Amino acid sequence: MDSRVLDLVLPRCNRWRSLCLDRRTRLPECNVVLDWLRPVEGHLDQLVKLEARHYWIAIPDIFSTTPRLRGVVLTNNRRDESSSFIVIPWQRITHYRGTFSSERQLQTLTVVPRLVECTLGFRGALNLVPPITATLPNPRRLSLDMHTAVQNITAPVLEDLILFSGTRRELSWILPFLPPCSSTLRRLALRQSTICLELIPVLRALPLLAHLVFEYDSGNNAAQIDFFTALSTTNATSYSFICPNLTSFIYGYRFRGRSSEAAFFAMAVSRFRPNSDGYRPLLRLRLYAARYTPLENDIQIKLLQDQGFDAAFLDEREAQLLSDNMFVF
């Protein structure tokens, strides 16, 4: 850092509410210590949010005494590992995003009693999960990489859950996580997920779910047909009800054939106008192209609209907004 810049900036650190430490270019050295930050120690009385997006950079212990710090972002995105060279006052943190080994991540969760929202990325082998269990008493929103470590986490009052990469194997890991929050979870997003019948028990475990975002990643035509048929309210019985309170559905699609496309829209019609008294009617349907190109035409959407149903495509800007905030629509 240029000393002239520091002379201008550091004397006003007692007024900082947010601090972002980022780099635009790769540093020539890996083990760098940000010693120029040391003068702010003990003066960050107003700091509320910290973003420290460095992996190989050590940050002096200057944040452990910040009385108002509540939010920490320790990674650029869920795939970039977070730095181990930073001390955080976890007892006061309410919002957290970071990527660590499963052991480090689970240990952190055991000392964050005020956490209400977090995004967790995991590093390391899937079968090397330490015998650490973490109960999160307050989180309302949780974003998770699919990892065997999620089976060690309990969040009994969770309202929003965002899951990344749902293969058949990964979906089995999330099943033990769902029962404690089944009476509170209202919104679920499955990003980059495989369409398969293993999804059905995941959705059946969430009877109060009202908002579903589902983004296609893989799955053949037959699997798509079976999945959409299972979601249909036609011929449903109380035993087979799946998400009976669903009122909003966003689907990032790639239909693998005309028959799967037809099965999807038949399911949508049955949801808009349910045949069973046990289902609430779907109020809103949105589609966007998750992979490759959009549909060649919007005849099916137009048919839904002509029947008075709230159905539409998301344009590119709206799809990006959805990616930034899963539950804005």
C-alpha positions as CSV (number, residue, x, y, z in Angstrom):
1,M,0.0,0.0,0.0
2,D,1.2,3.5,-0.8
3,S,2.0,5.4,2.4
4,R,0.3,8.5,1.0
5,V,-2.9,6.6,0.6
6,L,-2.6,5.1,4.1
7,D,-2.1,8.6,5.6
8,L,-5.4,9.7,4.1
9,V,-7.4,6.6,4.9
10,L,-6.3,5.1,8.2
11,P,-6.9,8.2,10.4
12,R,-10.7,7.8,9.6
13,C,-10.9,4.1,10.3
14,N,-13.1,4.9,13.4
15,R,-15.8,5.8,10.9
16,W,-15.6,2.7,8.8
17,R,-18.8,0.6,8.7
18,S,-17.6,-1.8,5.9
19,L,-14.2,-3.0,4.9
20,C,-13.3,-5.0,1.8
21,L,-9.9,-6.4,1.3
22,D,-9.5,-7.8,-2.2
23,R,-6.9,-8.1,-4.9
24,R,-7.2,-7.7,-8.6
25,T,-3.9,-9.3,-9.6
26,R,-1.9,-12.3,-8.4
27,L,0.7,-11.3,-5.8
28,P,4.3,-12.5,-6.4
29,E,4.5,-13.9,-2.9
30,C,2.1,-16.3,-1.2
31,N,2.8,-15.6,2.4
32,V,2.1,-11.9,2.7
33,V,1.1,-10.2,6.0
34,L,-1.0,-7.0,5.8
35,D,1.1,-5.2,8.4
36,W,-0.1,-1.8,7.2
37,L,-3.5,-2.6,8.8
38,R,-2.0,-2.7,12.3
39,P,-2.6,1.0,13.2
40,V,-6.4,0.5,13.0
41,E,-6.4,-2.0,15.9
42,G,-8.7,-0.8,18.6
43,H,-10.3,1.9,16.5
44,L,-12.9,-0.1,14.4
45,D,-15.8,0.8,16.7
46,Q,-18.3,1.3,13.8
47,L,-17.2,-1.7,11.6
48,V,-20.2,-3.9,10.8
49,K,-19.1,-5.9,7.8
50,L,-15.8,-7.4,6.8
51,E,-14.9,-8.9,3.4
52,A,-11.5,-10.5,3.3
53,R,-11.1,-12.5,0.1
54,H,-7.5,-13.6,0.4
55,Y,-6.3,-17.2,0.6
56,W,-2.6,-17.0,1.1
57,I,-2.5,-13.7,2.9
58,A,-2.3,-13.3,6.7
59,I,-4.3,-10.5,8.3
60,P,-3.2,-9.2,11.7
61,D,-5.4,-9.8,14.7
62,I,-7.2,-6.5,14.5
63,F,-10.9,-7.6,14.3
64,S,-11.3,-9.7,17.5
65,T,-12.0,-6.5,19.4
66,T,-14.5,-4.9,17.0
67,P,-17.7,-4.5,19.1
68,R,-20.2,-4.2,16.2
69,L,-18.8,-6.6,13.6
70,R,-21.7,-8.9,12.5
71,G,-21.0,-10.0,8.9
72,V,-17.9,-11.7,7.4
73,V,-17.3,-12.7,3.8
74,L,-14.2,-14.9,3.6
75,T,-14.4,-16.1,0.0
76,N,-15.1,-14.6,-3.5
77,N,-17.5,-17.4,-4.2
78,R,-18.4,-20.8,-2.8
79,R,-15.5,-22.6,-4.7
80,D,-12.6,-20.3,-3.5
81,E,-11.1,-21.5,-0.3
82,S,-11.0,-19.0,2.6
83,S,-7.9,-17.8,4.4
84,S,-6.9,-19.6,7.6
85,F,-4.8,-16.6,8.6
86,I,-7.6,-14.4,10.1
87,V,-9.1,-14.1,13.6
88,I,-12.8,-13.4,13.7
89,P,-15.0,-12.7,16.9
90,W,-17.3,-15.6,16.0
91,Q,-19.5,-15.1,19.1
92,R,-20.9,-11.9,17.6
93,I,-21.2,-12.9,13.9
94,T,-24.7,-13.1,12.4
95,H,-23.9,-13.4,8.7
96,Y,-21.1,-15.5,7.3
97,R,-19.7,-16.9,4.0
98,G,-16.7,-19.0,3.8
99,T,-15.0,-22.2,2.4
100,F,-12.9,-24.4,4.6
101,S,-12.2,-28.0,5.3
102,S,-15.2,-29.9,6.8
103,E,-13.4,-30.0,10.2
104,R,-12.7,-26.3,10.2
105,Q,-16.2,-25.5,9.0
106,L,-18.0,-27.6,11.6
107,Q,-15.7,-26.3,14.4
108,T,-16.6,-22.7,13.4
109,L,-20.4,-23.5,13.4
110,T,-20.2,-24.7,17.0
111,V,-19.0,-21.2,18.2
112,V,-21.4,-18.9,16.2
113,P,-24.5,-18.8,18.4
114,R,-26.0,-15.7,16.8
115,L,-25.8,-16.9,13.2
116,V,-28.9,-16.1,11.1
117,E,-27.6,-16.5,7.6
118,C,-24.6,-18.3,6.1
119,T,-23.1,-19.8,2.9
120,L,-20.9,-22.8,3.5
121,G,-18.4,-24.3,1.1
122,F,-16.4,-27.4,1.9
123,R,-12.9,-28.6,1.0
124,G,-11.3,-32.0,1.4
125,A,-12.3,-35.6,0.9
126,L,-16.0,-36.5,1.3
127,N,-15.3,-39.4,3.6
128,L,-13.1,-37.5,6.0
129,V,-15.7,-35.8,8.2
130,P,-14.8,-35.3,11.8
131,P,-17.2,-36.5,14.6
132,I,-18.3,-32.9,15.2
133,T,-22.0,-32.0,15.3
134,A,-23.2,-28.4,15.0
135,T,-26.7,-27.2,16.0
136,L,-27.5,-23.8,14.6
137,P,-30.3,-22.4,16.8
138,N,-31.1,-19.2,14.9
139,P,-30.3,-19.5,11.1
140,R,-33.1,-18.5,8.8
141,R,-31.2,-18.9,5.5
142,L,-28.5,-21.4,4.7
143,S,-26.6,-22.1,1.4
144,L,-24.7,-25.4,1.2
145,D,-22.2,-27.1,-1.0
146,M,-23.4,-30.8,-1.1
147,H,-20.9,-32.6,1.2
148,T,-21.1,-35.5,3.6
149,A,-20.5,-32.9,6.4
150,V,-24.0,-31.5,6.0
151,Q,-25.3,-34.6,7.8
152,N,-23.5,-33.2,11.0
153,I,-25.5,-29.9,10.9
154,T,-28.9,-29.2,12.4
155,A,-30.8,-26.0,11.8
156,P,-34.3,-26.4,13.4
157,V,-35.8,-23.0,12.5
158,L,-34.5,-22.8,8.9
159,E,-36.7,-21.0,6.4
160,D,-34.6,-20.7,3.3
161,L,-32.3,-23.5,2.0
162,I,-30.1,-23.3,-1.1
163,L,-28.3,-26.4,-2.2
164,F,-25.6,-26.7,-5.0
165,S,-25.0,-29.7,-7.2
166,G,-27.5,-32.4,-6.4
167,T,-26.4,-35.8,-7.8
168,R,-28.1,-39.0,-6.7
169,R,-25.4,-39.6,-4.2
170,E,-25.4,-36.1,-2.9
171,L,-29.2,-36.0,-2.4
172,S,-28.9,-38.9,0.0
173,W,-26.7,-36.7,2.2
174,I,-29.3,-34.0,2.7
175,L,-32.1,-36.3,3.8
176,P,-31.0,-36.5,7.5
177,F,-30.7,-32.7,7.5
178,L,-34.3,-32.1,6.6
179,P,-36.6,-33.5,9.4
180,P,-35.6,-31.0,12.1
181,C,-36.5,-28.1,9.8
182,S,-39.5,-29.6,8.0
183,S,-42.0,-27.6,10.0
184,T,-40.2,-24.2,9.3
185,L,-38.7,-24.5,5.8
186,R,-40.7,-22.4,3.3
187,R,-38.2,-21.8,0.4
188,L,-35.9,-24.3,-1.3
189,A,-33.4,-23.8,-4.2
190,L,-31.7,-26.7,-5.9
191,R,-29.0,-25.4,-8.1
192,Q,-27.3,-27.5,-10.8
193,S,-29.3,-30.5,-9.8
194,T,-29.9,-33.9,-11.4
195,I,-33.4,-34.8,-12.3
196,C,-34.1,-38.2,-10.7
197,L,-36.7,-40.0,-8.6
198,E,-34.3,-39.6,-5.6
199,L,-35.5,-36.0,-5.5
200,I,-39.0,-37.1,-4.5
201,P,-38.3,-38.1,-0.9
202,V,-36.3,-34.8,-0.5
203,L,-39.4,-32.8,-1.6
204,R,-41.9,-35.0,0.2
205,A,-40.0,-34.3,3.5
206,L,-41.0,-30.6,3.2
207,P,-44.8,-30.4,3.4
208,L,-44.9,-26.7,4.1
209,L,-42.6,-25.7,1.2
210,A,-44.1,-22.7,-0.6
211,H,-41.4,-21.6,-3.0
212,L,-39.2,-23.9,-5.1
213,V,-36.3,-22.9,-7.4
214,F,-35.1,-25.9,-9.4
215,E,-32.2,-25.6,-11.9
216,Y,-31.5,-28.5,-14.3
217,D,-28.0,-29.9,-14.7
218,S,-28.5,-33.5,-15.9
219,G,-31.1,-36.2,-16.4
220,N,-32.5,-38.1,-19.3
221,N,-35.9,-37.8,-20.9
222,A,-37.4,-40.7,-19.0
223,A,-36.2,-39.4,-15.7
224,Q,-37.7,-36.0,-16.4
225,I,-41.1,-37.5,-17.3
226,D,-41.1,-39.6,-14.1
227,F,-40.2,-36.6,-12.0
228,F,-42.8,-34.2,-13.4
229,T,-45.4,-36.9,-13.2
230,A,-44.7,-37.4,-9.5
231,L,-45.1,-33.7,-9.0
232,S,-48.4,-33.6,-10.7
233,T,-51.6,-33.4,-8.6
234,T,-53.5,-35.6,-10.9
235,N,-54.5,-38.8,-9.2
236,A,-52.6,-37.8,-6.1
237,T,-53.5,-39.4,-2.8
238,S,-52.8,-38.0,0.7
239,Y,-50.0,-40.5,1.1
240,S,-48.3,-39.4,-2.1
241,F,-48.7,-35.6,-1.6
242,I,-45.5,-33.7,-2.6
243,C,-45.2,-30.1,-1.6
244,P,-48.9,-29.6,-1.2
245,N,-48.4,-25.9,-0.2
246,L,-46.2,-24.9,-3.1
247,T,-47.4,-21.6,-4.6
248,S,-44.3,-20.4,-6.5
249,F,-42.1,-22.5,-8.8
250,I,-39.1,-21.3,-10.8
251,Y,-37.5,-23.8,-13.2
252,G,-34.2,-23.5,-14.9
253,Y,-34.9,-25.9,-17.7
254,R,-33.5,-28.0,-20.4
255,F,-36.1,-30.4,-21.7
256,R,-34.5,-33.6,-23.2
257,G,-37.4,-34.3,-25.5
258,R,-41.0,-33.2,-26.4
259,S,-42.5,-35.8,-24.1
260,S,-40.6,-34.4,-21.0
261,E,-41.7,-30.9,-22.0
262,A,-45.3,-32.0,-22.3
263,A,-45.1,-33.8,-18.9
264,F,-43.7,-30.6,-17.3
265,F,-46.6,-28.4,-18.6
266,A,-49.2,-31.0,-17.7
267,M,-47.8,-30.9,-14.2
268,A,-47.9,-27.1,-14.2
269,V,-51.6,-27.1,-15.3
270,S,-52.4,-29.6,-12.5
271,R,-50.7,-27.4,-10.0
272,F,-52.4,-24.2,-11.1
273,R,-55.8,-26.1,-11.0
274,P,-55.2,-29.0,-8.5
275,N,-57.4,-32.0,-8.7
276,S,-57.0,-32.8,-5.1
277,D,-58.3,-30.9,-2.1
278,G,-55.0,-31.4,-0.3
279,Y,-53.1,-29.1,-2.6
280,R,-52.9,-25.3,-2.7
281,P,-53.1,-23.9,-6.2
282,L,-49.8,-22.7,-7.8
283,L,-49.9,-18.9,-8.1
284,R,-46.7,-18.3,-10.1
285,L,-44.5,-20.1,-12.6
286,R,-41.3,-18.8,-14.1
287,L,-38.9,-20.5,-16.5
288,Y,-35.4,-19.6,-17.6
289,A,-32.8,-21.4,-19.7
290,A,-30.3,-23.1,-17.4
291,R,-28.2,-24.6,-20.2
292,Y,-27.9,-24.1,-23.9
293,T,-30.7,-22.3,-25.7
294,P,-34.3,-21.3,-24.7
295,L,-37.3,-23.0,-26.1
296,E,-37.9,-22.5,-29.8
297,N,-41.3,-21.0,-29.0
298,D,-43.4,-20.0,-26.1
299,I,-46.7,-21.6,-27.2
300,Q,-47.0,-23.6,-23.9
301,I,-46.5,-20.5,-21.8
302,K,-49.0,-18.6,-23.9
303,L,-51.5,-21.3,-23.4
304,L,-51.1,-21.0,-19.6
305,Q,-51.4,-17.3,-19.8
306,D,-54.6,-17.5,-21.9
307,Q,-56.1,-19.6,-19.1
308,G,-55.3,-16.8,-16.7
309,F,-52.3,-18.4,-15.0
310,D,-49.3,-16.3,-13.9
311,A,-46.6,-17.9,-16.1
312,A,-43.7,-16.3,-17.9
313,F,-40.1,-16.7,-19.0
314,L,-37.3,-14.8,-17.2
315,D,-35.1,-12.8,-19.5
316,E,-31.3,-12.8,-19.1
317,R,-31.2,-9.9,-16.7
318,E,-33.9,-11.4,-14.5
319,A,-32.2,-14.8,-14.5
320,Q,-29.0,-13.1,-13.3
321,L,-31.0,-11.3,-10.6
322,L,-32.4,-14.7,-9.5
323,S,-28.8,-16.0,-9.3
324,D,-27.9,-13.1,-7.0
325,N,-30.9,-13.5,-4.8
326,M,-32.7,-16.8,-5.0
327,F,-36.0,-15.7,-3.6
328,V,-36.8,-12.3,-5.2
329,F,-39.5,-13.6,-7.6
